[in-house]
Amino acid sequence: MLKEKGLLLAIEDDLEKSNSKAVSRDNAAPTILTLNVRDSRITHIEECETAKEAWEALRIVHQGIGVSGHMVLMQ
């Protein structure tokens, strides 16, 4: 969904605070992440300040769950 919305860079690149386009992406991406994860996973990302931090937190939670878990995370 992040790729479809043009927000994938928000989790791939380090946020440049001076770049308004990057800041705009990072404002939208966490909303999409939050709306598309299970309620039980929200606790892992609620303190994250950027989309990249939220993505990394989710990646760590799902790290040991195999290929199918990674497919769910990527969706």
N, CA, C, O and CB atoms as a CASP TS submission, in Angstrom:
PFRMAT TS
TARGET T0000
AUTHOR 0000-0000-0000
METHOD Language model
MODEL 1
PARENT N/A
ATOM      1  N   MET     1       0.820  -1.182   0.000  1.00  0.00           N
ATOM      2  CA  MET     1       0.000   0.000   0.000  1.00  0.00           C
ATOM      3  C   MET     1       0.874   1.259   0.000  1.00  0.00           C
ATOM      4  O   MET     1       0.540   2.248  -0.652  1.00  0.00           O
ATOM      5  CB  MET     1      -0.939  -0.009   1.204  1.00  0.00           C
ATOM      6  N   LEU     2       1.989   1.219   0.729  1.00  0.00           N
ATOM      7  CA  LEU     2       2.892   2.374   0.734  1.00  0.00           C
ATOM      8  C   LEU     2       3.444   2.637  -0.660  1.00  0.00           C
ATOM      9  O   LEU     2       3.553   3.788  -1.083  1.00  0.00           O
ATOM     10  CB  LEU     2       4.045   2.153   1.724  1.00  0.00           C
ATOM     11  N   LYS     3       3.790   1.572  -1.372  1.00  0.00           N
ATOM     12  CA  LYS     3       4.303   1.720  -2.735  1.00  0.00           C
ATOM     13  C   LYS     3       3.233   2.308  -3.641  1.00  0.00           C
ATOM     14  O   LYS     3       3.507   3.208  -4.435  1.00  0.00           O
ATOM     15  CB  LYS     3       4.782   0.365  -3.288  1.00  0.00           C
ATOM     16  N   GLU     4       2.023   1.801  -3.519  1.00  0.00           N
ATOM     17  CA  GLU     4       0.905   2.280  -4.341  1.00  0.00           C
ATOM     18  C   GLU     4       0.651   3.769  -4.132  1.00  0.00           C
ATOM     19  O   GLU     4       0.317   4.482  -5.079  1.00  0.00           O
ATOM     20  CB  GLU     4      -0.366   1.489  -4.021  1.00  0.00           C
ATOM     21  N   LYS     5       0.808   4.236  -2.909  1.00  0.00           N
ATOM     22  CA  LYS     5       0.557   5.642  -2.577  1.00  0.00           C
ATOM     23  C   LYS     5       1.790   6.530  -2.782  1.00  0.00           C
ATOM     24  O   LYS     5       1.737   7.733  -2.526  1.00  0.00           O
ATOM     25  CB  LYS     5       0.088   5.753  -1.137  1.00  0.00           C
ATOM     26  N   GLY     6       2.901   5.936  -3.244  1.00  0.00           N
ATOM     27  CA  GLY     6       4.119   6.700  -3.454  1.00  0.00           C
ATOM     28  C   GLY     6       4.824   7.068  -2.161  1.00  0.00           C
ATOM     29  O   GLY     6       5.534   8.072  -2.101  1.00  0.00           O
ATOM     30  N   LEU     7       4.628   6.257  -1.119  1.00  0.00           N
ATOM     31  CA  LEU     7       5.178   6.560   0.196  1.00  0.00           C
ATOM     32  C   LEU     7       6.260   5.580   0.636  1.00  0.00           C
ATOM     33  O   LEU     7       6.729   5.646   1.772  1.00  0.00           O
ATOM     34  CB  LEU     7       4.076   6.573   1.209  1.00  0.00           C
ATOM     35  N   LEU     8       6.654   4.684  -0.241  1.00  0.00           N
ATOM     36  CA  LEU     8       7.629   3.665   0.128  1.00  0.00           C
ATOM     37  C   LEU     8       8.965   4.278   0.544  1.00  0.00           C
ATOM     38  O   LEU     8       9.665   3.720   1.388  1.00  0.00           O
ATOM     39  CB  LEU     8       7.839   2.704  -1.029  1.00  0.00           C
ATOM     40  N   LEU     9       9.318   5.406  -0.034  1.00  0.00           N
ATOM     41  CA  LEU     9      10.575   6.071   0.332  1.00  0.00           C
ATOM     42  C   LEU     9      10.603   6.487   1.797  1.00  0.00           C
ATOM     43  O   LEU     9      11.678   6.641   2.376  1.00  0.00           O
ATOM     44  CB  LEU     9      10.795   7.292  -0.545  1.00  0.00           C
ATOM     45  N   ALA    10       9.441   6.669   2.397  1.00  0.00           N
ATOM     46  CA  ALA    10       9.381   7.073   3.806  1.00  0.00           C
ATOM     47  C   ALA    10       9.972   6.014   4.730  1.00  0.00           C
ATOM     48  O   ALA    10      10.448   6.341   5.817  1.00  0.00           O
ATOM     49  CB  ALA    10       7.939   7.359   4.209  1.00  0.00           C
ATOM     50  N   ILE    11       9.947   4.754   4.313  1.00  0.00           N
ATOM     51  CA  ILE    11      10.519   3.698   5.149  1.00  0.00           C
ATOM     52  C   ILE    11      11.883   3.256   4.656  1.00  0.00           C
ATOM     53  O   ILE    11      12.588   2.535   5.362  1.00  0.00           O
ATOM     54  CB  ILE    11       9.589   2.508   5.198  1.00  0.00           C
ATOM     55  N   GLU    12      12.267   3.670   3.465  1.00  0.00           N
ATOM     56  CA  GLU    12      13.547   3.255   2.907  1.00  0.00           C
ATOM     57  C   GLU    12      14.650   4.276   3.152  1.00  0.00           C
ATOM     58  O   GLU    12      15.788   3.897   3.428  1.00  0.00           O
ATOM     59  CB  GLU    12      13.406   3.009   1.430  1.00  0.00           C
ATOM     60  N   ASP    13      14.336   5.546   3.057  1.00  0.00           N
ATOM     61  CA  ASP    13      15.345   6.598   3.174  1.00  0.00           C
ATOM     62  C   ASP    13      15.308   7.237   4.547  1.00  0.00           C
ATOM     63  O   ASP    13      14.281   7.239   5.225  1.00  0.00           O
ATOM     64  CB  ASP    13      15.140   7.659   2.101  1.00  0.00           C
ATOM     65  N   ASP    14      16.447   7.779   4.943  1.00  0.00           N
ATOM     66  CA  ASP    14      16.475   8.579   6.156  1.00  0.00           C
ATOM     67  C   ASP    14      15.764   9.890   5.856  1.00  0.00           C
ATOM     68  O   ASP    14      15.967  10.491   4.801  1.00  0.00           O
ATOM     69  CB  ASP    14      17.941   8.822   6.654  1.00  0.00           C
ATOM     70  N   LEU    15      14.943  10.319   6.775  1.00  0.00           N
ATOM     71  CA  LEU    15      14.159  11.530   6.593  1.00  0.00           C
ATOM     72  C   LEU    15      15.059  12.754   6.629  1.00  0.00           C
ATOM     73  O   LEU    15      15.826  12.961   7.569  1.00  0.00           O
ATOM     74  CB  LEU    15      13.072  11.636   7.665  1.00  0.00           C
ATOM     75  N   GLU    16      14.945  13.554   5.588  1.00  0.00           N
ATOM     76  CA  GLU    16      15.661  14.825   5.555  1.00  0.00           C
ATOM     77  C   GLU    16      14.692  15.890   6.016  1.00  0.00           C
ATOM     78  O   GLU    16      13.732  16.214   5.317  1.00  0.00           O
ATOM     79  CB  GLU    16      16.231  15.145   4.125  1.00  0.00           C
ATOM     80  N   LYS    17      14.942  16.433   7.190  1.00  0.00           N
ATOM     81  CA  LYS    17      14.017  17.408   7.779  1.00  0.00           C
ATOM     82  C   LYS    17      13.853  18.646   6.904  1.00  0.00           C
ATOM     83  O   LYS    17      12.815  19.306   6.961  1.00  0.00           O
ATOM     84  CB  LYS    17      14.503  17.819   9.161  1.00  0.00           C
ATOM     85  N   SER    18      14.865  18.970   6.094  1.00  0.00           N
ATOM     86  CA  SER    18      14.787  20.157   5.264  1.00  0.00           C
ATOM     87  C   SER    18      14.010  19.913   3.973  1.00  0.00           C
ATOM     88  O   SER    18      13.654  20.864   3.276  1.00  0.00           O
ATOM     89  CB  SER    18      16.173  20.645   4.942  1.00  0.00           C
ATOM     90  N   ASN    19      13.750  18.665   3.654  1.00  0.00           N
ATOM     91  CA  ASN    19      13.059  18.321   2.422  1.00  0.00           C
ATOM     92  C   ASN    19      11.561  18.200   2.700  1.00  0.00           C
ATOM     93  O   ASN    19      11.121  17.242   3.336  1.00  0.00           O
ATOM     94  CB  ASN    19      13.620  17.005   1.823  1.00  0.00           C
ATOM     95  N   SER    20      10.786  19.162   2.228  1.00  0.00           N
ATOM     96  CA  SER    20       9.349  19.176   2.530  1.00  0.00           C
ATOM     97  C   SER    20       8.619  17.979   1.935  1.00  0.00           C
ATOM     98  O   SER    20       7.633  17.516   2.507  1.00  0.00           O
ATOM     99  CB  SER    20       8.721  20.459   2.014  1.00  0.00           C
ATOM    100  N   LYS    21       9.084  17.469   0.799  1.00  0.00           N
ATOM    101  CA  LYS    21       8.457  16.296   0.190  1.00  0.00           C
ATOM    102  C   LYS    21       8.665  15.067   1.079  1.00  0.00           C
ATOM    103  O   LYS    21       7.753  14.259   1.248  1.00  0.00           O
ATOM    104  CB  LYS    21       9.031  16.042  -1.229  1.00  0.00           C
ATOM    105  N   ALA    22       9.857  14.932   1.641  1.00  0.00           N
ATOM    106  CA  ALA    22      10.153  13.805   2.536  1.00  0.00           C
ATOM    107  C   ALA    22       9.330  13.912   3.808  1.00  0.00           C
ATOM    108  O   ALA    22       8.818  12.908   4.305  1.00  0.00           O
ATOM    109  CB  ALA    22      11.658  13.758   2.878  1.00  0.00           C
ATOM    110  N   VAL    23       9.201  15.114   4.336  1.00  0.00           N
ATOM    111  CA  VAL    23       8.409  15.319   5.551  1.00  0.00           C
ATOM    112  C   VAL    23       6.950  14.988   5.275  1.00  0.00           C
ATOM    113  O   VAL    23       6.286  14.378   6.112  1.00  0.00           O
ATOM    114  CB  VAL    23       8.547  16.773   6.063  1.00  0.00           C
ATOM    115  N   SER    24       6.447  15.383   4.116  1.00  0.00           N
ATOM    116  CA  SER    24       5.062  15.083   3.738  1.00  0.00           C
ATOM    117  C   SER    24       4.840  13.579   3.648  1.00  0.00           C
ATOM    118  O   SER    24       3.825  13.067   4.121  1.00  0.00           O
ATOM    119  CB  SER    24       4.710  15.751   2.397  1.00  0.00           C
ATOM    120  N   ARG    25       5.794  12.868   3.036  1.00  0.00           N
ATOM    121  CA  ARG    25       5.696  11.397   2.953  1.00  0.00           C
ATOM    122  C   ARG    25       5.684  10.791   4.338  1.00  0.00           C
ATOM    123  O   ARG    25       4.908   9.877   4.616  1.00  0.00           O
ATOM    124  CB  ARG    25       6.865  10.809   2.133  1.00  0.00           C
ATOM    125  N   ASP    26       6.534  11.294   5.202  1.00  0.00           N
ATOM    126  CA  ASP    26       6.633  10.709   6.534  1.00  0.00           C
ATOM    127  C   ASP    26       5.424  11.040   7.396  1.00  0.00           C
ATOM    128  O   ASP    26       5.165  10.344   8.378  1.00  0.00           O
ATOM    129  CB  ASP    26       7.894  11.185   7.217  1.00  0.00           C
ATOM    130  N   ASN    27       4.695  12.062   7.062  1.00  0.00           N
ATOM    131  CA  ASN    27       3.460  12.363   7.790  1.00  0.00           C
ATOM    132  C   ASN    27       2.337  11.432   7.371  1.00  0.00           C
ATOM    133  O   ASN    27       1.483  11.091   8.189  1.00  0.00           O
ATOM    134  CB  ASN    27       3.045  13.815   7.565  1.00  0.00           C
ATOM    135  N   ALA    28       2.321  11.018   6.120  1.00  0.00           N
ATOM    136  CA  ALA    28       1.252  10.155   5.601  1.00  0.00           C
ATOM    137  C   ALA    28       1.522   8.670   5.863  1.00  0.00           C
ATOM    138  O   ALA    28       0.595   7.918   6.165  1.00  0.00           O
ATOM    139  CB  ALA    28       1.079  10.386   4.104  1.00  0.00           C
ATOM    140  N   ALA    29       2.758   8.253   5.752  1.00  0.00           N
ATOM    141  CA  ALA    29       3.098   6.829   5.861  1.00  0.00           C
ATOM    142  C   ALA    29       2.733   6.205   7.207  1.00  0.00           C
ATOM    143  O   ALA    29       2.201   5.095   7.217  1.00  0.00           O
ATOM    144  CB  ALA    29       4.566   6.646   5.622  1.00  0.00           C
ATOM    145  N   PRO    30       2.989   6.858   8.342  1.00  0.00           N
ATOM    146  CA  PRO    30       2.616   6.231   9.617  1.00  0.00           C
ATOM    147  C   PRO    30       1.110   5.992   9.748  1.00  0.00           C
ATOM    148  O   PRO    30       0.675   5.020  10.365  1.00  0.00           O
ATOM    149  CB  PRO    30       3.088   7.094  10.768  1.00  0.00           C
ATOM    150  N   THR    31       0.336   6.883   9.165  1.00  0.00           N
ATOM    151  CA  THR    31      -1.120   6.707   9.199  1.00  0.00           C
ATOM    152  C   THR    31      -1.506   5.430   8.472  1.00  0.00           C
ATOM    153  O   THR    31      -2.319   4.649   8.967  1.00  0.00           O
ATOM    154  CB  THR    31      -1.838   7.921   8.567  1.00  0.00           C
ATOM    155  N   ILE    32      -0.927   5.218   7.307  1.00  0.00           N
ATOM    156  CA  ILE    32      -1.222   4.016   6.535  1.00  0.00           C
ATOM    157  C   ILE    32      -0.739   2.774   7.284  1.00  0.00           C
ATOM    158  O   ILE    32      -1.439   1.763   7.328  1.00  0.00           O
ATOM    159  CB  ILE    32      -0.567   4.093   5.139  1.00  0.00           C
ATOM    160  N   LEU    33       0.453   2.850   7.871  1.00  0.00           N
ATOM    161  CA  LEU    33       0.952   1.713   8.646  1.00  0.00           C
ATOM    162  C   LEU    33       0.012   1.394   9.802  1.00  0.00           C
ATOM    163  O   LEU    33      -0.341   0.235  10.020  1.00  0.00           O
ATOM    164  CB  LEU    33       2.366   2.000   9.178  1.00  0.00           C
ATOM    165  N   THR    34      -0.388   2.414  10.535  1.00  0.00           N
ATOM    166  CA  THR    34      -1.250   2.220  11.704  1.00  0.00           C
ATOM    167  C   THR    34      -2.597   1.632  11.322  1.00  0.00           C
ATOM    168  O   THR    34      -3.122   0.770  12.027  1.00  0.00           O
ATOM    169  CB  THR    34      -1.455   3.536  12.431  1.00  0.00           C
ATOM    170  N   LEU    35      -3.155   2.087  10.219  1.00  0.00           N
ATOM    171  CA  LEU    35      -4.462   1.601   9.793  1.00  0.00           C
ATOM    172  C   LEU    35      -4.426   0.179   9.247  1.00  0.00           C
ATOM    173  O   LEU    35      -5.461  -0.475   9.123  1.00  0.00           O
ATOM    174  CB  LEU    35      -5.025   2.519   8.753  1.00  0.00           C
ATOM    175  N   ASN    36      -3.222  -0.293   8.923  1.00  0.00           N
ATOM    176  CA  ASN    36      -3.121  -1.597   8.283  1.00  0.00           C
ATOM    177  C   ASN    36      -2.390  -2.654   9.105  1.00  0.00           C
ATOM    178  O   ASN    36      -2.004  -3.695   8.571  1.00  0.00           O
ATOM    179  CB  ASN    36      -2.441  -1.445   6.981  1.00  0.00           C
ATOM    180  N   VAL    37      -2.198  -2.401  10.382  1.00  0.00           N
ATOM    181  CA  VAL    37      -1.628  -3.436  11.243  1.00  0.00           C
ATOM    182  C   VAL    37      -2.671  -3.842  12.270  1.00  0.00           C
ATOM    183  O   VAL    37      -3.587  -3.083  12.588  1.00  0.00           O
ATOM    184  CB  VAL    37      -0.324  -2.940  11.942  1.00  0.00           C
ATOM    185  N   ARG    38      -2.517  -5.023  12.768  1.00  0.00           N
ATOM    186  CA  ARG    38      -3.441  -5.523  13.790  1.00  0.00           C
ATOM    187  C   ARG    38      -3.327  -4.679  15.049  1.00  0.00           C
ATOM    188  O   ARG    38      -2.272  -4.118  15.347  1.00  0.00           O
ATOM    189  CB  ARG    38      -3.158  -7.010  14.110  1.00  0.00           C
ATOM    190  N   ASP    39      -4.412  -4.600  15.769  1.00  0.00           N
ATOM    191  CA  ASP    39      -4.427  -3.825  17.012  1.00  0.00           C
ATOM    192  C   ASP    39      -3.335  -4.280  17.973  1.00  0.00           C
ATOM    193  O   ASP    39      -2.770  -3.469  18.707  1.00  0.00           O
ATOM    194  CB  ASP    39      -5.790  -3.938  17.688  1.00  0.00           C
ATOM    195  N   SER    40      -3.044  -5.561  17.969  1.00  0.00           N
ATOM    196  CA  SER    40      -2.019  -6.088  18.877  1.00  0.00           C
ATOM    197  C   SER    40      -0.621  -5.599  18.526  1.00  0.00           C
ATOM    198  O   SER    40       0.285  -5.696  19.354  1.00  0.00           O
ATOM    199  CB  SER    40      -2.042  -7.602  18.862  1.00  0.00           C
ATOM    200  N   ARG    41      -0.423  -5.078  17.326  1.00  0.00           N
ATOM    201  CA  ARG    41       0.884  -4.584  16.890  1.00  0.00           C
ATOM    202  C   ARG    41       1.038  -3.075  17.081  1.00  0.00           C
ATOM    203  O   ARG    41       2.150  -2.553  16.993  1.00  0.00           O
ATOM    204  CB  ARG    41       1.105  -4.935  15.434  1.00  0.00           C
ATOM    205  N   ILE    42      -0.048  -2.380  17.337  1.00  0.00           N
ATOM    206  CA  ILE    42      -0.005  -0.929  17.511  1.00  0.00           C
ATOM    207  C   ILE    42       0.935  -0.541  18.645  1.00  0.00           C
ATOM    208  O   ILE    42       1.634   0.468  18.553  1.00  0.00           O
ATOM    209  CB  ILE    42      -1.409  -0.381  17.781  1.00  0.00           C
ATOM    210  N   THR    43       0.957  -1.322  19.698  1.00  0.00           N
ATOM    211  CA  THR    43       1.819  -0.994  20.835  1.00  0.00           C
ATOM    212  C   THR    43       3.295  -0.934  20.444  1.00  0.00           C
ATOM    213  O   THR    43       4.081  -0.244  21.093  1.00  0.00           O
ATOM    214  CB  THR    43       1.626  -2.014  21.943  1.00  0.00           C
ATOM    215  N   HIS    44       3.668  -1.644  19.399  1.00  0.00           N
ATOM    216  CA  HIS    44       5.061  -1.662  18.956  1.00  0.00           C
ATOM    217  C   HIS    44       5.449  -0.400  18.195  1.00  0.00           C
ATOM    218  O   HIS    44       6.630  -0.066  18.104  1.00  0.00           O
ATOM    219  CB  HIS    44       5.310  -2.873  18.087  1.00  0.00           C
ATOM    220  N   ILE    45       4.458   0.301  17.649  1.00  0.00           N
ATOM    221  CA  ILE    45       4.782   1.459  16.813  1.00  0.00           C
ATOM    222  C   ILE    45       4.252   2.788  17.347  1.00  0.00           C
ATOM    223  O   ILE    45       4.551   3.835  16.771  1.00  0.00           O
ATOM    224  CB  ILE    45       4.246   1.241  15.442  1.00  0.00           C
ATOM    225  N   GLU    46       3.485   2.775  18.415  1.00  0.00           N
ATOM    226  CA  GLU    46       2.857   4.005  18.872  1.00  0.00           C
ATOM    227  C   GLU    46       3.839   5.067  19.350  1.00  0.00           C
ATOM    228  O   GLU    46       3.511   6.253  19.321  1.00  0.00           O
ATOM    229  CB  GLU    46       1.910   3.693  19.965  1.00  0.00           C
ATOM    230  N   GLU    47       5.025   4.680  19.786  1.00  0.00           N
ATOM    231  CA  GLU    47       6.029   5.645  20.257  1.00  0.00           C
ATOM    232  C   GLU    47       6.987   6.089  19.151  1.00  0.00           C
ATOM    233  O   GLU    47       7.824   6.963  19.377  1.00  0.00           O
ATOM    234  CB  GLU    47       6.824   5.043  21.401  1.00  0.00           C
ATOM    235  N   CYS    48       6.877   5.504  17.968  1.00  0.00           N
ATOM    236  CA  CYS    48       7.787   5.834  16.864  1.00  0.00           C
ATOM    237  C   CYS    48       7.487   7.228  16.326  1.00  0.00           C
ATOM    238  O   CYS    48       6.331   7.629  16.199  1.00  0.00           O
ATOM    239  CB  CYS    48       7.672   4.791  15.733  1.00  0.00           C
ATOM    240  N   GLU    49       8.554   7.953  16.013  1.00  0.00           N
ATOM    241  CA  GLU    49       8.396   9.312  15.517  1.00  0.00           C
ATOM    242  C   GLU    49       8.388   9.399  13.998  1.00  0.00           C
ATOM    243  O   GLU    49       7.869  10.366  13.440  1.00  0.00           O
ATOM    244  CB  GLU    49       9.489  10.174  16.058  1.00  0.00           C
ATOM    245  N   THR    50       8.950   8.412  13.326  1.00  0.00           N
ATOM    246  CA  THR    50       8.978   8.423  11.859  1.00  0.00           C
ATOM    247  C   THR    50       8.431   7.107  11.323  1.00  0.00           C
ATOM    248  O   THR    50       8.320   6.116  12.045  1.00  0.00           O
ATOM    249  CB  THR    50      10.418   8.664  11.334  1.00  0.00           C
ATOM    250  N   ALA    51       8.092   7.124  10.043  1.00  0.00           N
ATOM    251  CA  ALA    51       7.608   5.908   9.392  1.00  0.00           C
ATOM    252  C   ALA    51       8.696   4.845   9.360  1.00  0.00           C
ATOM    253  O   ALA    51       8.417   3.654   9.500  1.00  0.00           O
ATOM    254  CB  ALA    51       7.125   6.213   7.970  1.00  0.00           C
ATOM    255  N   LYS    52       9.926   5.277   9.177  1.00  0.00           N
ATOM    256  CA  LYS    52      11.036   4.318   9.132  1.00  0.00           C
ATOM    257  C   LYS    52      11.192   3.623  10.480  1.00  0.00           C
ATOM    258  O   LYS    52      11.421   2.415  10.527  1.00  0.00           O
ATOM    259  CB  LYS    52      12.354   5.025   8.740  1.00  0.00           C
ATOM    260  N   GLU    53      11.071   4.365  11.570  1.00  0.00           N
ATOM    261  CA  GLU    53      11.145   3.760  12.901  1.00  0.00           C
ATOM    262  C   GLU    53      10.012   2.758  13.108  1.00  0.00           C
ATOM    263  O   GLU    53      10.225   1.679  13.661  1.00  0.00           O
ATOM    264  CB  GLU    53      11.095   4.845  13.988  1.00  0.00           C
ATOM    265  N   ALA    54       8.821   3.112  12.669  1.00  0.00           N
ATOM    266  CA  ALA    54       7.666   2.212  12.801  1.00  0.00           C
ATOM    267  C   ALA    54       7.882   0.945  11.976  1.00  0.00           C
ATOM    268  O   ALA    54       7.589  -0.160  12.432  1.00  0.00           O
ATOM    269  CB  ALA    54       6.362   2.924  12.356  1.00  0.00           C
ATOM    270  N   TRP    55       8.390   1.112  10.773  1.00  0.00           N
ATOM    271  CA  TRP    55       8.645  -0.040   9.908  1.00  0.00           C
ATOM    272  C   TRP    55       9.676  -0.971  10.542  1.00  0.00           C
ATOM    273  O   TRP    55       9.504  -2.190  10.540  1.00  0.00           O
ATOM    274  CB  TRP    55       9.127   0.424   8.521  1.00  0.00           C
ATOM    275  N   GLU    56      10.745  -0.394  11.084  1.00  0.00           N
ATOM    276  CA  GLU    56      11.781  -1.195  11.731  1.00  0.00           C
ATOM    277  C   GLU    56      11.228  -1.930  12.950  1.00  0.00           C
ATOM    278  O   GLU    56      11.570  -3.089  13.184  1.00  0.00           O
ATOM    279  CB  GLU    56      12.960  -0.307  12.141  1.00  0.00           C
ATOM    280  N   ALA    57      10.384  -1.267  13.719  1.00  0.00           N
ATOM    281  CA  ALA    57       9.775  -1.916  14.884  1.00  0.00           C
ATOM    282  C   ALA    57       8.926  -3.102  14.445  1.00  0.00           C
ATOM    283  O   ALA    57       8.978  -4.164  15.066  1.00  0.00           O
ATOM    284  CB  ALA    57       8.916  -0.911  15.684  1.00  0.00           C
ATOM    285  N   LEU    58       8.152  -2.934  13.389  1.00  0.00           N
ATOM    286  CA  LEU    58       7.330  -4.031  12.874  1.00  0.00           C
ATOM    287  C   LEU    58       8.206  -5.137  12.291  1.00  0.00           C
ATOM    288  O   LEU    58       7.902  -6.320  12.445  1.00  0.00           O
ATOM    289  CB  LEU    58       6.351  -3.514  11.806  1.00  0.00           C
ATOM    290  N   ARG    59       9.285  -4.754  11.627  1.00  0.00           N
ATOM    291  CA  ARG    59      10.200  -5.748  11.053  1.00  0.00           C
ATOM    292  C   ARG    59      10.793  -6.624  12.151  1.00  0.00           C
ATOM    293  O   ARG    59      10.893  -7.840  11.992  1.00  0.00           O
ATOM    294  CB  ARG    59      11.328  -5.055  10.257  1.00  0.00           C
ATOM    295  N   ILE    60      11.179  -6.017  13.246  1.00  0.00           N
ATOM    296  CA  ILE    60      11.759  -6.767  14.365  1.00  0.00           C
ATOM    297  C   ILE    60      10.732  -7.724  14.963  1.00  0.00           C
ATOM    298  O   ILE    60      11.061  -8.865  15.287  1.00  0.00           O
ATOM    299  CB  ILE    60      12.281  -5.805  15.450  1.00  0.00           C
ATOM    300  N   VAL    61       9.496  -7.267  15.108  1.00  0.00           N
ATOM    301  CA  VAL    61       8.432  -8.116  15.658  1.00  0.00           C
ATOM    302  C   VAL    61       8.183  -9.321  14.755  1.00  0.00           C
ATOM    303  O   VAL    61       7.944 -10.426  15.241  1.00  0.00           O
ATOM    304  CB  VAL    61       7.131  -7.308  15.835  1.00  0.00           C
ATOM    305  N   HIS    62       8.239  -9.106  13.441  1.00  0.00           N
ATOM    306  CA  HIS    62       7.922 -10.166  12.488  1.00  0.00           C
ATOM    307  C   HIS    62       9.154 -10.930  12.004  1.00  0.00           C
ATOM    308  O   HIS    62       9.021 -11.842  11.188  1.00  0.00           O
ATOM    309  CB  HIS    62       7.200  -9.582  11.307  1.00  0.00           C
ATOM    310  N   GLN    63      10.321 -10.588  12.475  1.00  0.00           N
ATOM    311  CA  GLN    63      11.566 -11.130  11.960  1.00  0.00           C
ATOM    312  C   GLN    63      11.635 -12.651  11.999  1.00  0.00           C
ATOM    313  O   GLN    63      12.112 -13.256  11.038  1.00  0.00           O
ATOM    314  CB  GLN    63      12.704 -10.566  12.728  1.00  0.00           C
ATOM    315  N   GLY    64      11.189 -13.277  13.046  1.00  0.00           N
ATOM    316  CA  GLY    64      11.348 -14.716  13.175  1.00  0.00           C
ATOM    317  C   GLY    64      10.164 -15.532  12.708  1.00  0.00           C
ATOM    318  O   GLY    64      10.042 -16.693  13.099  1.00  0.00           O
ATOM    319  N   ILE    65       9.285 -14.976  11.888  1.00  0.00           N
ATOM    320  CA  ILE    65       8.061 -15.702  11.559  1.00  0.00           C
ATOM    321  C   ILE    65       8.044 -16.326  10.176  1.00  0.00           C
ATOM    322  O   ILE    65       7.027 -16.899   9.784  1.00  0.00           O
ATOM    323  CB  ILE    65       6.910 -14.794  11.682  1.00  0.00           C
ATOM    324  N   GLY    66       9.126 -16.238   9.428  1.00  0.00           N
ATOM    325  CA  GLY    66       9.224 -16.918   8.151  1.00  0.00           C
ATOM    326  C   GLY    66       8.692 -16.122   6.972  1.00  0.00           C
ATOM    327  O   GLY    66       8.323 -14.954   7.091  1.00  0.00           O
ATOM    328  N   VAL    67       8.668 -16.789   5.843  1.00  0.00           N
ATOM    329  CA  VAL    67       8.308 -16.159   4.573  1.00  0.00           C
ATOM    330  C   VAL    67       6.865 -15.655   4.595  1.00  0.00           C
ATOM    331  O   VAL    67       6.603 -14.533   4.162  1.00  0.00           O
ATOM    332  CB  VAL    67       8.501 -17.145   3.414  1.00  0.00           C
ATOM    333  N   SER    68       5.941 -16.449   5.084  1.00  0.00           N
ATOM    334  CA  SER    68       4.534 -16.019   5.080  1.00  0.00           C
ATOM    335  C   SER    68       4.329 -14.795   5.960  1.00  0.00           C
ATOM    336  O   SER    68       3.532 -13.919   5.621  1.00  0.00           O
ATOM    337  CB  SER    68       3.623 -17.159   5.555  1.00  0.00           C
ATOM    338  N   GLY    69       5.028 -14.721   7.073  1.00  0.00           N
ATOM    339  CA  GLY    69       4.943 -13.540   7.932  1.00  0.00           C
ATOM    340  C   GLY    69       5.488 -12.304   7.244  1.00  0.00           C
ATOM    341  O   GLY    69       4.940 -11.212   7.393  1.00  0.00           O
ATOM    342  N   HIS    70       6.561 -12.473   6.492  1.00  0.00           N
ATOM    343  CA  HIS    70       7.128 -11.350   5.761  1.00  0.00           C
ATOM    344  C   HIS    70       6.180 -10.891   4.645  1.00  0.00           C
ATOM    345  O   HIS    70       6.094  -9.698   4.353  1.00  0.00           O
ATOM    346  CB  HIS    70       8.497 -11.732   5.177  1.00  0.00           C
ATOM    347  N   MET    71       5.486 -11.820   4.039  1.00  0.00           N
ATOM    348  CA  MET    71       4.518 -11.453   2.996  1.00  0.00           C
ATOM    349  C   MET    71       3.385 -10.623   3.609  1.00  0.00           C
ATOM    350  O   MET    71       2.939  -9.647   3.006  1.00  0.00           O
ATOM    351  CB  MET    71       3.945 -12.728   2.298  1.00  0.00           C
ATOM    352  N   VAL    72       2.927 -10.999   4.786  1.00  0.00           N
ATOM    353  CA  VAL    72       1.884 -10.239   5.472  1.00  0.00           C
ATOM    354  C   VAL    72       2.400  -8.847   5.791  1.00  0.00           C
ATOM    355  O   VAL    72       1.679  -7.865   5.613  1.00  0.00           O
ATOM    356  CB  VAL    72       1.429 -10.961   6.763  1.00  0.00           C
ATOM    357  N   LEU    73       3.632  -8.746   6.259  1.00  0.00           N
ATOM    358  CA  LEU    73       4.226  -7.455   6.594  1.00  0.00           C
ATOM    359  C   LEU    73       4.357  -6.589   5.349  1.00  0.00           C
ATOM    360  O   LEU    73       4.058  -5.397   5.405  1.00  0.00           O
ATOM    361  CB  LEU    73       5.600  -7.646   7.255  1.00  0.00           C
ATOM    362  N   MET    74       4.785  -7.143   4.248  1.00  0.00           N
ATOM    363  CA  MET    74       4.948  -6.371   3.023  1.00  0.00           C
ATOM    364  C   MET    74       3.608  -5.932   2.445  1.00  0.00           C
ATOM    365  O   MET    74       3.530  -4.901   1.777  1.00  0.00           O
ATOM    366  CB  MET    74       5.712  -7.181   1.996  1.00  0.00           C
ATOM    367  N   GLN    75       2.550  -6.707   2.697  1.00  0.00           N
ATOM    368  CA  GLN    75       1.240  -6.313   2.201  1.00  0.00           C
ATOM    369  C   GLN    75       0.736  -5.154   3.010  1.00  0.00           C
ATOM    370  O   GLN    75      -0.362  -4.657   2.759  1.00  0.00           O
ATOM    371  CB  GLN    75       0.247  -7.479   2.251  1.00  0.00           C
TER
END
